[in-house]
Amino acid sequence: MRLAAKALEPSRLTRYVMDVAANFHSFYNACRVKGVEEPLMMARLMLVDSTRIVIKNVLDLISIHAPEKM
């Protein structure tokens, strides 16, 4: 994010968040979150929530408001 600010290239943020979303989409298609052993499910839920936070933070930085759910 500092590089985007220093270089005056906000498009770096949009590319970054698109990469995060694409990687999460691949993960979500490949891995079950529910219906697996408890420790694995908790780890995957942590990953899901962490991804949500990252995407929300980037969208907030570029003043885009995302819906709570889709």
N, CA, C, O and CB atoms as a CASP TS submission, in Angstrom:
PFRMAT TS
TARGET T0000
AUTHOR 0000-0000-0000
METHOD Language model
MODEL 1
PARENT N/A
ATOM      1  N   MET     1       0.822  -1.183   0.000  1.00  0.00           N
ATOM      2  CA  MET     1       0.000   0.000   0.000  1.00  0.00           C
ATOM      3  C   MET     1       0.871   1.253   0.000  1.00  0.00           C
ATOM      4  O   MET     1       0.521   2.271  -0.597  1.00  0.00           O
ATOM      5  CB  MET     1      -0.938  -0.005   1.201  1.00  0.00           C
ATOM      6  N   ARG     2       2.001   1.159   0.675  1.00  0.00           N
ATOM      7  CA  ARG     2       2.917   2.304   0.659  1.00  0.00           C
ATOM      8  C   ARG     2       3.447   2.550  -0.743  1.00  0.00           C
ATOM      9  O   ARG     2       3.595   3.692  -1.176  1.00  0.00           O
ATOM     10  CB  ARG     2       4.084   2.079   1.630  1.00  0.00           C
ATOM     11  N   LEU     3       3.730   1.452  -1.448  1.00  0.00           N
ATOM     12  CA  LEU     3       4.220   1.606  -2.826  1.00  0.00           C
ATOM     13  C   LEU     3       3.173   2.283  -3.697  1.00  0.00           C
ATOM     14  O   LEU     3       3.513   3.119  -4.534  1.00  0.00           O
ATOM     15  CB  LEU     3       4.598   0.238  -3.426  1.00  0.00           C
ATOM     16  N   ALA     4       1.922   1.937  -3.514  1.00  0.00           N
ATOM     17  CA  ALA     4       0.852   2.551  -4.296  1.00  0.00           C
ATOM     18  C   ALA     4       0.775   4.044  -3.997  1.00  0.00           C
ATOM     19  O   ALA     4       0.585   4.851  -4.907  1.00  0.00           O
ATOM     20  CB  ALA     4      -0.501   1.872  -3.998  1.00  0.00           C
ATOM     21  N   ALA     5       0.922   4.410  -2.736  1.00  0.00           N
ATOM     22  CA  ALA     5       0.871   5.825  -2.366  1.00  0.00           C
ATOM     23  C   ALA     5       2.092   6.580  -2.879  1.00  0.00           C
ATOM     24  O   ALA     5       1.965   7.671  -3.436  1.00  0.00           O
ATOM     25  CB  ALA     5       0.767   5.972  -0.849  1.00  0.00           C
ATOM     26  N   LYS     6       3.279   5.998  -2.689  1.00  0.00           N
ATOM     27  CA  LYS     6       4.500   6.673  -3.132  1.00  0.00           C
ATOM     28  C   LYS     6       4.526   6.855  -4.644  1.00  0.00           C
ATOM     29  O   LYS     6       4.960   7.892  -5.147  1.00  0.00           O
ATOM     30  CB  LYS     6       5.728   5.889  -2.685  1.00  0.00           C
ATOM     31  N   ALA     7       4.064   5.854  -5.353  1.00  0.00           N
ATOM     32  CA  ALA     7       4.089   5.899  -6.817  1.00  0.00           C
ATOM     33  C   ALA     7       2.856   6.585  -7.396  1.00  0.00           C
ATOM     34  O   ALA     7       2.740   6.747  -8.611  1.00  0.00           O
ATOM     35  CB  ALA     7       4.200   4.493  -7.377  1.00  0.00           C
ATOM     36  N   LEU     8       1.932   6.988  -6.516  1.00  0.00           N
ATOM     37  CA  LEU     8       0.663   7.577  -6.962  1.00  0.00           C
ATOM     38  C   LEU     8      -0.063   6.649  -7.935  1.00  0.00           C
ATOM     39  O   LEU     8      -0.570   7.080  -8.971  1.00  0.00           O
ATOM     40  CB  LEU     8       0.910   8.943  -7.625  1.00  0.00           C
ATOM     41  N   GLU     9      -0.100   5.368  -7.574  1.00  0.00           N
ATOM     42  CA  GLU     9      -0.750   4.353  -8.411  1.00  0.00           C
ATOM     43  C   GLU     9      -1.787   3.584  -7.591  1.00  0.00           C
ATOM     44  O   GLU     9      -1.512   2.474  -7.137  1.00  0.00           O
ATOM     45  CB  GLU     9       0.302   3.377  -9.006  1.00  0.00           C
ATOM     46  N   PRO    10      -2.967   4.158  -7.398  1.00  0.00           N
ATOM     47  CA  PRO    10      -3.992   3.440  -6.636  1.00  0.00           C
ATOM     48  C   PRO    10      -4.431   2.141  -7.301  1.00  0.00           C
ATOM     49  O   PRO    10      -5.041   1.288  -6.657  1.00  0.00           O
ATOM     50  CB  PRO    10      -5.192   4.327  -6.435  1.00  0.00           C
ATOM     51  N   SER    11      -4.126   1.988  -8.577  1.00  0.00           N
ATOM     52  CA  SER    11      -4.500   0.747  -9.268  1.00  0.00           C
ATOM     53  C   SER    11      -3.786  -0.461  -8.672  1.00  0.00           C
ATOM     54  O   SER    11      -4.249  -1.591  -8.826  1.00  0.00           O
ATOM     55  CB  SER    11      -4.181   0.852 -10.763  1.00  0.00           C
ATOM     56  N   ARG    12      -2.664  -0.234  -7.993  1.00  0.00           N
ATOM     57  CA  ARG    12      -1.979  -1.346  -7.320  1.00  0.00           C
ATOM     58  C   ARG    12      -2.880  -1.965  -6.264  1.00  0.00           C
ATOM     59  O   ARG    12      -2.877  -3.180  -6.066  1.00  0.00           O
ATOM     60  CB  ARG    12      -0.661  -0.868  -6.679  1.00  0.00           C
ATOM     61  N   LEU    13      -3.646  -1.124  -5.591  1.00  0.00           N
ATOM     62  CA  LEU    13      -4.563  -1.633  -4.570  1.00  0.00           C
ATOM     63  C   LEU    13      -5.664  -2.478  -5.194  1.00  0.00           C
ATOM     64  O   LEU    13      -6.022  -3.531  -4.667  1.00  0.00           O
ATOM     65  CB  LEU    13      -5.175  -0.477  -3.777  1.00  0.00           C
ATOM     66  N   THR    14      -6.195  -2.017  -6.308  1.00  0.00           N
ATOM     67  CA  THR    14      -7.266  -2.789  -6.935  1.00  0.00           C
ATOM     68  C   THR    14      -6.748  -4.120  -7.468  1.00  0.00           C
ATOM     69  O   THR    14      -7.429  -5.141  -7.372  1.00  0.00           O
ATOM     70  CB  THR    14      -7.908  -1.987  -8.066  1.00  0.00           C
ATOM     71  N   ARG    15      -5.534  -4.104  -8.034  1.00  0.00           N
ATOM     72  CA  ARG    15      -4.951  -5.380  -8.505  1.00  0.00           C
ATOM     73  C   ARG    15      -4.711  -6.319  -7.328  1.00  0.00           C
ATOM     74  O   ARG    15      -4.968  -7.519  -7.420  1.00  0.00           O
ATOM     75  CB  ARG    15      -3.616  -5.130  -9.268  1.00  0.00           C
ATOM     76  N   TYR    16      -4.221  -5.769  -6.230  1.00  0.00           N
ATOM     77  CA  TYR    16      -3.959  -6.581  -5.040  1.00  0.00           C
ATOM     78  C   TYR    16      -5.239  -7.229  -4.528  1.00  0.00           C
ATOM     79  O   TYR    16      -5.268  -8.433  -4.274  1.00  0.00           O
ATOM     80  CB  TYR    16      -3.326  -5.727  -3.937  1.00  0.00           C
ATOM     81  N   VAL    17      -6.296  -6.436  -4.376  1.00  0.00           N
ATOM     82  CA  VAL    17      -7.530  -6.993  -3.818  1.00  0.00           C
ATOM     83  C   VAL    17      -8.164  -7.986  -4.787  1.00  0.00           C
ATOM     84  O   VAL    17      -8.810  -8.940  -4.354  1.00  0.00           O
ATOM     85  CB  VAL    17      -8.526  -5.870  -3.486  1.00  0.00           C
ATOM     86  N   MET    18      -7.990  -7.777  -6.076  1.00  0.00           N
ATOM     87  CA  MET    18      -8.490  -8.755  -7.047  1.00  0.00           C
ATOM     88  C   MET    18      -7.711 -10.057  -6.947  1.00  0.00           C
ATOM     89  O   MET    18      -8.292 -11.135  -7.071  1.00  0.00           O
ATOM     90  CB  MET    18      -8.401  -8.194  -8.477  1.00  0.00           C
ATOM     91  N   ASP    19      -6.402  -9.973  -6.724  1.00  0.00           N
ATOM     92  CA  ASP    19      -5.587 -11.183  -6.534  1.00  0.00           C
ATOM     93  C   ASP    19      -6.002 -11.926  -5.265  1.00  0.00           C
ATOM     94  O   ASP    19      -6.111 -13.152  -5.267  1.00  0.00           O
ATOM     95  CB  ASP    19      -4.088 -10.821  -6.466  1.00  0.00           C
ATOM     96  N   VAL    20      -6.232 -11.184  -4.189  1.00  0.00           N
ATOM     97  CA  VAL    20      -6.686 -11.806  -2.935  1.00  0.00           C
ATOM     98  C   VAL    20      -8.007 -12.529  -3.165  1.00  0.00           C
ATOM     99  O   VAL    20      -8.174 -13.677  -2.754  1.00  0.00           O
ATOM    100  CB  VAL    20      -6.840 -10.742  -1.810  1.00  0.00           C
ATOM    101  N   ALA    21      -8.939 -11.855  -3.820  1.00  0.00           N
ATOM    102  CA  ALA    21     -10.250 -12.457  -4.079  1.00  0.00           C
ATOM    103  C   ALA    21     -10.133 -13.691  -4.974  1.00  0.00           C
ATOM    104  O   ALA    21     -10.810 -14.691  -4.737  1.00  0.00           O
ATOM    105  CB  ALA    21     -11.185 -11.431  -4.725  1.00  0.00           C
ATOM    106  N   ALA    22      -9.287 -13.631  -5.990  1.00  0.00           N
ATOM    107  CA  ALA    22      -9.115 -14.777  -6.892  1.00  0.00           C
ATOM    108  C   ALA    22      -8.503 -15.963  -6.153  1.00  0.00           C
ATOM    109  O   ALA    22      -8.933 -17.102  -6.334  1.00  0.00           O
ATOM    110  CB  ALA    22      -8.232 -14.390  -8.095  1.00  0.00           C
ATOM    111  N   ASN    23      -7.510 -15.697  -5.329  1.00  0.00           N
ATOM    112  CA  ASN    23      -6.892 -16.780  -4.556  1.00  0.00           C
ATOM    113  C   ASN    23      -7.879 -17.375  -3.561  1.00  0.00           C
ATOM    114  O   ASN    23      -7.910 -18.590  -3.366  1.00  0.00           O
ATOM    115  CB  ASN    23      -5.647 -16.271  -3.818  1.00  0.00           C
ATOM    116  N   PHE    24      -8.682 -16.527  -2.935  1.00  0.00           N
ATOM    117  CA  PHE    24      -9.682 -17.039  -2.008  1.00  0.00           C
ATOM    118  C   PHE    24     -10.714 -17.884  -2.747  1.00  0.00           C
ATOM    119  O   PHE    24     -11.139 -18.927  -2.250  1.00  0.00           O
ATOM    120  CB  PHE    24     -10.370 -15.885  -1.267  1.00  0.00           C
ATOM    121  N   HIS    25     -11.112 -17.439  -3.922  1.00  0.00           N
ATOM    122  CA  HIS    25     -12.088 -18.191  -4.714  1.00  0.00           C
ATOM    123  C   HIS    25     -11.548 -19.587  -5.035  1.00  0.00           C
ATOM    124  O   HIS    25     -12.280 -20.573  -4.949  1.00  0.00           O
ATOM    125  CB  HIS    25     -12.431 -17.433  -6.021  1.00  0.00           C
ATOM    126  N   SER    26     -10.285 -19.666  -5.399  1.00  0.00           N
ATOM    127  CA  SER    26      -9.666 -20.967  -5.685  1.00  0.00           C
ATOM    128  C   SER    26      -9.643 -21.848  -4.441  1.00  0.00           C
ATOM    129  O   SER    26      -9.960 -23.036  -4.503  1.00  0.00           O
ATOM    130  CB  SER    26      -8.236 -20.777  -6.220  1.00  0.00           C
ATOM    131  N   PHE    27      -9.265 -21.253  -3.314  1.00  0.00           N
ATOM    132  CA  PHE    27      -9.264 -21.989  -2.052  1.00  0.00           C
ATOM    133  C   PHE    27     -10.665 -22.504  -1.732  1.00  0.00           C
ATOM    134  O   PHE    27     -10.836 -23.675  -1.391  1.00  0.00           O
ATOM    135  CB  PHE    27      -8.748 -21.097  -0.906  1.00  0.00           C
ATOM    136  N   TYR    28     -11.660 -21.635  -1.841  1.00  0.00           N
ATOM    137  CA  TYR    28     -13.024 -21.990  -1.449  1.00  0.00           C
ATOM    138  C   TYR    28     -13.595 -23.084  -2.347  1.00  0.00           C
ATOM    139  O   TYR    28     -14.374 -23.919  -1.887  1.00  0.00           O
ATOM    140  CB  TYR    28     -13.926 -20.755  -1.492  1.00  0.00           C
ATOM    141  N   ASN    29     -13.218 -23.087  -3.606  1.00  0.00           N
ATOM    142  CA  ASN    29     -13.673 -24.144  -4.516  1.00  0.00           C
ATOM    143  C   ASN    29     -12.983 -25.473  -4.230  1.00  0.00           C
ATOM    144  O   ASN    29     -13.563 -26.535  -4.453  1.00  0.00           O
ATOM    145  CB  ASN    29     -13.423 -23.735  -5.966  1.00  0.00           C
ATOM    146  N   ALA    30     -11.753 -25.419  -3.739  1.00  0.00           N
ATOM    147  CA  ALA    30     -10.968 -26.634  -3.533  1.00  0.00           C
ATOM    148  C   ALA    30     -11.127 -27.242  -2.135  1.00  0.00           C
ATOM    149  O   ALA    30     -10.926 -28.444  -1.962  1.00  0.00           O
ATOM    150  CB  ALA    30      -9.520 -26.339  -3.781  1.00  0.00           C
ATOM    151  N   CYS    31     -11.481 -26.433  -1.147  1.00  0.00           N
ATOM    152  CA  CYS    31     -11.468 -26.897   0.247  1.00  0.00           C
ATOM    153  C   CYS    31     -12.814 -26.677   0.923  1.00  0.00           C
ATOM    154  O   CYS    31     -13.393 -25.593   0.861  1.00  0.00           O
ATOM    155  CB  CYS    31     -10.371 -26.181   1.037  1.00  0.00           C
ATOM    156  N   ARG    32     -13.292 -27.729   1.565  1.00  0.00           N
ATOM    157  CA  ARG    32     -14.504 -27.594   2.363  1.00  0.00           C
ATOM    158  C   ARG    32     -14.155 -26.840   3.640  1.00  0.00           C
ATOM    159  O   ARG    32     -13.097 -27.056   4.232  1.00  0.00           O
ATOM    160  CB  ARG    32     -15.129 -28.990   2.686  1.00  0.00           C
ATOM    161  N   VAL    33     -15.049 -25.959   4.056  1.00  0.00           N
ATOM    162  CA  VAL    33     -14.827 -25.235   5.309  1.00  0.00           C
ATOM    163  C   VAL    33     -15.582 -25.940   6.428  1.00  0.00           C
ATOM    164  O   VAL    33     -15.025 -26.198   7.496  1.00  0.00           O
ATOM    165  CB  VAL    33     -15.279 -23.747   5.188  1.00  0.00           C
ATOM    166  N   LYS    34     -16.832 -26.244   6.183  1.00  0.00           N
ATOM    167  CA  LYS    34     -17.631 -26.988   7.164  1.00  0.00           C
ATOM    168  C   LYS    34     -17.616 -28.465   6.808  1.00  0.00           C
ATOM    169  O   LYS    34     -17.375 -28.839   5.661  1.00  0.00           O
ATOM    170  CB  LYS    34     -19.091 -26.455   7.219  1.00  0.00           C
ATOM    171  N   GLY    35     -17.875 -29.292   7.800  1.00  0.00           N
ATOM    172  CA  GLY    35     -17.949 -30.719   7.553  1.00  0.00           C
ATOM    173  C   GLY    35     -16.604 -31.420   7.582  1.00  0.00           C
ATOM    174  O   GLY    35     -16.483 -32.544   7.094  1.00  0.00           O
ATOM    175  N   VAL    36     -15.593 -30.778   8.146  1.00  0.00           N
ATOM    176  CA  VAL    36     -14.272 -31.390   8.318  1.00  0.00           C
ATOM    177  C   VAL    36     -13.956 -31.392   9.816  1.00  0.00           C
ATOM    178  O   VAL    36     -14.732 -30.872  10.617  1.00  0.00           O
ATOM    179  CB  VAL    36     -13.159 -30.616   7.495  1.00  0.00           C
ATOM    180  N   GLU    37     -12.812 -31.980  10.193  1.00  0.00           N
ATOM    181  CA  GLU    37     -12.466 -32.039  11.614  1.00  0.00           C
ATOM    182  C   GLU    37     -12.440 -30.629  12.203  1.00  0.00           C
ATOM    183  O   GLU    37     -12.120 -29.659  11.515  1.00  0.00           O
ATOM    184  CB  GLU    37     -11.094 -32.737  11.817  1.00  0.00           C
ATOM    185  N   GLU    38     -12.781 -30.535  13.478  1.00  0.00           N
ATOM    186  CA  GLU    38     -12.893 -29.240  14.169  1.00  0.00           C
ATOM    187  C   GLU    38     -11.644 -28.355  14.025  1.00  0.00           C
ATOM    188  O   GLU    38     -11.779 -27.186  13.665  1.00  0.00           O
ATOM    189  CB  GLU    38     -13.168 -29.476  15.641  1.00  0.00           C
ATOM    190  N   PRO    39     -10.433 -28.869  14.293  1.00  0.00           N
ATOM    191  CA  PRO    39      -9.264 -27.981  14.173  1.00  0.00           C
ATOM    192  C   PRO    39      -9.068 -27.436  12.748  1.00  0.00           C
ATOM    193  O   PRO    39      -8.706 -26.273  12.564  1.00  0.00           O
ATOM    194  CB  PRO    39      -8.006 -28.729  14.606  1.00  0.00           C
ATOM    195  N   LEU    40      -9.310 -28.284  11.758  1.00  0.00           N
ATOM    196  CA  LEU    40      -9.180 -27.853  10.368  1.00  0.00           C
ATOM    197  C   LEU    40     -10.259 -26.836  10.023  1.00  0.00           C
ATOM    198  O   LEU    40      -9.987 -25.840   9.353  1.00  0.00           O
ATOM    199  CB  LEU    40      -9.259 -29.057   9.417  1.00  0.00           C
ATOM    200  N   MET    41     -11.471 -27.084  10.475  1.00  0.00           N
ATOM    201  CA  MET    41     -12.564 -26.151  10.228  1.00  0.00           C
ATOM    202  C   MET    41     -12.261 -24.794  10.860  1.00  0.00           C
ATOM    203  O   MET    41     -12.500 -23.759  10.238  1.00  0.00           O
ATOM    204  CB  MET    41     -13.889 -26.714  10.775  1.00  0.00           C
ATOM    205  N   MET    42     -11.744 -24.785  12.074  1.00  0.00           N
ATOM    206  CA  MET    42     -11.440 -23.523  12.755  1.00  0.00           C
ATOM    207  C   MET    42     -10.328 -22.770  12.015  1.00  0.00           C
ATOM    208  O   MET    42     -10.389 -21.547  11.887  1.00  0.00           O
ATOM    209  CB  MET    42     -11.025 -23.787  14.225  1.00  0.00           C
ATOM    210  N   ALA    43      -9.330 -23.483  11.536  1.00  0.00           N
ATOM    211  CA  ALA    43      -8.250 -22.846  10.785  1.00  0.00           C
ATOM    212  C   ALA    43      -8.783 -22.234   9.489  1.00  0.00           C
ATOM    213  O   ALA    43      -8.418 -21.117   9.120  1.00  0.00           O
ATOM    214  CB  ALA    43      -7.135 -23.864  10.475  1.00  0.00           C
ATOM    215  N   ARG    44      -9.642 -22.974   8.814  1.00  0.00           N
ATOM    216  CA  ARG    44     -10.198 -22.469   7.556  1.00  0.00           C
ATOM    217  C   ARG    44     -11.136 -21.294   7.797  1.00  0.00           C
ATOM    218  O   ARG    44     -11.172 -20.354   7.003  1.00  0.00           O
ATOM    219  CB  ARG    44     -10.939 -23.582   6.816  1.00  0.00           C
ATOM    220  N   LEU    45     -11.895 -21.344   8.889  1.00  0.00           N
ATOM    221  CA  LEU    45     -12.758 -20.207   9.221  1.00  0.00           C
ATOM    222  C   LEU    45     -11.922 -18.963   9.524  1.00  0.00           C
ATOM    223  O   LEU    45     -12.311 -17.848   9.179  1.00  0.00           O
ATOM    224  CB  LEU    45     -13.661 -20.548  10.425  1.00  0.00           C
ATOM    225  N   MET    46     -10.781 -19.159  10.166  1.00  0.00           N
ATOM    226  CA  MET    46      -9.880 -18.037  10.433  1.00  0.00           C
ATOM    227  C   MET    46      -9.363 -17.447   9.122  1.00  0.00           C
ATOM    228  O   MET    46      -9.255 -16.228   8.986  1.00  0.00           O
ATOM    229  CB  MET    46      -8.697 -18.488  11.323  1.00  0.00           C
ATOM    230  N   LEU    47      -9.048 -18.303   8.167  1.00  0.00           N
ATOM    231  CA  LEU    47      -8.598 -17.839   6.860  1.00  0.00           C
ATOM    232  C   LEU    47      -9.713 -17.070   6.149  1.00  0.00           C
ATOM    233  O   LEU    47      -9.463 -16.022   5.554  1.00  0.00           O
ATOM    234  CB  LEU    47      -8.133 -19.028   5.999  1.00  0.00           C
ATOM    235  N   VAL    48     -10.930 -17.584   6.209  1.00  0.00           N
ATOM    236  CA  VAL    48     -12.070 -16.910   5.590  1.00  0.00           C
ATOM    237  C   VAL    48     -12.257 -15.523   6.209  1.00  0.00           C
ATOM    238  O   VAL    48     -12.422 -14.538   5.490  1.00  0.00           O
ATOM    239  CB  VAL    48     -13.361 -17.757   5.752  1.00  0.00           C
ATOM    240  N   ASP    49     -12.230 -15.448   7.534  1.00  0.00           N
ATOM    241  CA  ASP    49     -12.438 -14.165   8.202  1.00  0.00           C
ATOM    242  C   ASP    49     -11.282 -13.202   7.936  1.00  0.00           C
ATOM    243  O   ASP    49     -11.503 -12.003   7.762  1.00  0.00           O
ATOM    244  CB  ASP    49     -12.606 -14.375   9.706  1.00  0.00           C
ATOM    245  N   SER    50     -10.070 -13.709   7.903  1.00  0.00           N
ATOM    246  CA  SER    50      -8.916 -12.854   7.610  1.00  0.00           C
ATOM    247  C   SER    50      -9.004 -12.284   6.202  1.00  0.00           C
ATOM    248  O   SER    50      -8.678 -11.119   5.976  1.00  0.00           O
ATOM    249  CB  SER    50      -7.608 -13.639   7.777  1.00  0.00           C
ATOM    250  N   THR    51      -9.439 -13.096   5.270  1.00  0.00           N
ATOM    251  CA  THR    51      -9.610 -12.625   3.890  1.00  0.00           C
ATOM    252  C   THR    51     -10.681 -11.550   3.830  1.00  0.00           C
ATOM    253  O   THR    51     -10.525 -10.551   3.127  1.00  0.00           O
ATOM    254  CB  THR    51      -9.977 -13.794   2.953  1.00  0.00           C
ATOM    255  N   ARG    52     -11.761 -11.749   4.562  1.00  0.00           N
ATOM    256  CA  ARG    52     -12.833 -10.741   4.619  1.00  0.00           C
ATOM    257  C   ARG    52     -12.289  -9.413   5.124  1.00  0.00           C
ATOM    258  O   ARG    52     -12.606  -8.361   4.569  1.00  0.00           O
ATOM    259  CB  ARG    52     -13.988 -11.218   5.526  1.00  0.00           C
ATOM    260  N   ILE    53     -11.480  -9.454   6.165  1.00  0.00           N
ATOM    261  CA  ILE    53     -10.928  -8.233   6.747  1.00  0.00           C
ATOM    262  C   ILE    53      -9.997  -7.526   5.760  1.00  0.00           C
ATOM    263  O   ILE    53     -10.055  -6.305   5.614  1.00  0.00           O
ATOM    264  CB  ILE    53     -10.175  -8.556   8.045  1.00  0.00           C
ATOM    265  N   VAL    54      -9.143  -8.292   5.088  1.00  0.00           N
ATOM    266  CA  VAL    54      -8.219  -7.698   4.116  1.00  0.00           C
ATOM    267  C   VAL    54      -8.994  -7.019   2.995  1.00  0.00           C
ATOM    268  O   VAL    54      -8.698  -5.879   2.636  1.00  0.00           O
ATOM    269  CB  VAL    54      -7.273  -8.771   3.536  1.00  0.00           C
ATOM    270  N   ILE    55      -9.977  -7.709   2.444  1.00  0.00           N
ATOM    271  CA  ILE    55     -10.760  -7.125   1.352  1.00  0.00           C
ATOM    272  C   ILE    55     -11.497  -5.879   1.827  1.00  0.00           C
ATOM    273  O   ILE    55     -11.516  -4.868   1.126  1.00  0.00           O
ATOM    274  CB  ILE    55     -11.760  -8.152   0.791  1.00  0.00           C
ATOM    275  N   LYS    56     -12.100  -5.940   3.002  1.00  0.00           N
ATOM    276  CA  LYS    56     -12.810  -4.772   3.544  1.00  0.00           C
ATOM    277  C   LYS    56     -11.865  -3.593   3.744  1.00  0.00           C
ATOM    278  O   LYS    56     -12.215  -2.460   3.415  1.00  0.00           O
ATOM    279  CB  LYS    56     -13.487  -5.128   4.874  1.00  0.00           C
ATOM    280  N   ASN    57     -10.676  -3.844   4.278  1.00  0.00           N
ATOM    281  CA  ASN    57      -9.726  -2.758   4.513  1.00  0.00           C
ATOM    282  C   ASN    57      -9.293  -2.083   3.210  1.00  0.00           C
ATOM    283  O   ASN    57      -9.209  -0.857   3.141  1.00  0.00           O
ATOM    284  CB  ASN    57      -8.503  -3.285   5.253  1.00  0.00           C
ATOM    285  N   VAL    58      -9.021  -2.876   2.190  1.00  0.00           N
ATOM    286  CA  VAL    58      -8.625  -2.287   0.911  1.00  0.00           C
ATOM    287  C   VAL    58      -9.781  -1.513   0.305  1.00  0.00           C
ATOM    288  O   VAL    58      -9.585  -0.407  -0.199  1.00  0.00           O
ATOM    289  CB  VAL    58      -8.144  -3.373  -0.063  1.00  0.00           C
ATOM    290  N   LEU    59     -10.970  -2.069   0.345  1.00  0.00           N
ATOM    291  CA  LEU    59     -12.125  -1.356  -0.207  1.00  0.00           C
ATOM    292  C   LEU    59     -12.376  -0.055   0.546  1.00  0.00           C
ATOM    293  O   LEU    59     -12.728   0.955  -0.064  1.00  0.00           O
ATOM    294  CB  LEU    59     -13.377  -2.242  -0.157  1.00  0.00           C
ATOM    295  N   ASP    60     -12.200  -0.067   1.865  1.00  0.00           N
ATOM    296  CA  ASP    60     -12.334   1.170   2.645  1.00  0.00           C
ATOM    297  C   ASP    60     -11.305   2.212   2.210  1.00  0.00           C
ATOM    298  O   ASP    60     -11.616   3.399   2.109  1.00  0.00           O
ATOM    299  CB  ASP    60     -12.179   0.875   4.148  1.00  0.00           C
ATOM    300  N   LEU    61     -10.072   1.756   1.952  1.00  0.00           N
ATOM    301  CA  LEU    61      -9.020   2.683   1.520  1.00  0.00           C
ATOM    302  C   LEU    61      -9.360   3.380   0.209  1.00  0.00           C
ATOM    303  O   LEU    61      -9.007   4.543   0.010  1.00  0.00           O
ATOM    304  CB  LEU    61      -7.705   1.943   1.371  1.00  0.00           C
ATOM    305  N   ILE    62     -10.036   2.682  -0.672  1.00  0.00           N
ATOM    306  CA  ILE    62     -10.372   3.275  -1.969  1.00  0.00           C
ATOM    307  C   ILE    62     -11.833   3.738  -2.016  1.00  0.00           C
ATOM    308  O   ILE    62     -12.393   3.985  -3.084  1.00  0.00           O
ATOM    309  CB  ILE    62     -10.108   2.267  -3.094  1.00  0.00           C
ATOM    310  N   SER    63     -12.425   3.848  -0.831  1.00  0.00           N
ATOM    311  CA  SER    63     -13.780   4.409  -0.665  1.00  0.00           C
ATOM    312  C   SER    63     -14.865   3.655  -1.431  1.00  0.00           C
ATOM    313  O   SER    63     -15.745   4.256  -2.047  1.00  0.00           O
ATOM    314  CB  SER    63     -13.786   5.844  -1.108  1.00  0.00           C
ATOM    315  N   ILE    64     -14.782   2.345  -1.379  1.00  0.00           N
ATOM    316  CA  ILE    64     -15.824   1.510  -1.970  1.00  0.00           C
ATOM    317  C   ILE    64     -16.503   0.778  -0.826  1.00  0.00           C
ATOM    318  O   ILE    64     -15.843   0.158   0.008  1.00  0.00           O
ATOM    319  CB  ILE    64     -15.238   0.502  -3.038  1.00  0.00           C
ATOM    320  N   HIS    65     -17.819   0.854  -0.792  1.00  0.00           N
ATOM    321  CA  HIS    65     -18.581   0.199   0.261  1.00  0.00           C
ATOM    322  C   HIS    65     -19.161  -1.109  -0.266  1.00  0.00           C
ATOM    323  O   HIS    65     -19.929  -1.126  -1.228  1.00  0.00           O
ATOM    324  CB  HIS    65     -19.704   1.125   0.784  1.00  0.00           C
ATOM    325  N   ALA    66     -18.777  -2.197   0.384  1.00  0.00           N
ATOM    326  CA  ALA    66     -19.235  -3.524  -0.041  1.00  0.00           C
ATOM    327  C   ALA    66     -20.490  -3.908   0.745  1.00  0.00           C
ATOM    328  O   ALA    66     -20.665  -3.469   1.882  1.00  0.00           O
ATOM    329  CB  ALA    66     -18.114  -4.591   0.160  1.00  0.00           C
ATOM    330  N   PRO    67     -21.349  -4.711   0.160  1.00  0.00           N
ATOM    331  CA  PRO    67     -22.516  -5.189   0.905  1.00  0.00           C
ATOM    332  C   PRO    67     -22.094  -6.125   2.024  1.00  0.00           C
ATOM    333  O   PRO    67     -21.053  -6.775   1.931  1.00  0.00           O
ATOM    334  CB  PRO    67     -23.501  -5.898  -0.030  1.00  0.00           C
ATOM    335  N   GLU    68     -22.892  -6.198   3.077  1.00  0.00           N
ATOM    336  CA  GLU    68     -22.605  -7.102   4.190  1.00  0.00           C
ATOM    337  C   GLU    68     -22.655  -8.553   3.764  1.00  0.00           C
ATOM    338  O   GLU    68     -21.851  -9.363   4.226  1.00  0.00           O
ATOM    339  CB  GLU    68     -23.581  -6.870   5.322  1.00  0.00           C
ATOM    340  N   LYS    69     -23.596  -8.897   2.880  1.00  0.00           N
ATOM    341  CA  LYS    69     -23.644 -10.249   2.358  1.00  0.00           C
ATOM    342  C   LYS    69     -24.193 -10.228   0.946  1.00  0.00           C
ATOM    343  O   LYS    69     -24.856  -9.283   0.521  1.00  0.00           O
ATOM    344  CB  LYS    69     -24.492 -11.155   3.258  1.00  0.00           C
ATOM    345  N   MET    70     -23.887 -11.321   0.224  1.00  0.00           N
ATOM    346  CA  MET    70     -24.312 -11.403  -1.177  1.00  0.00           C
ATOM    347  C   MET    70     -25.101 -12.665  -1.366  1.00  0.00           C
ATOM    348  O   MET    70     -25.563 -12.945  -2.472  1.00  0.00           O
ATOM    349  CB  MET    70     -23.104 -11.364  -2.145  1.00  0.00           C
TER
END
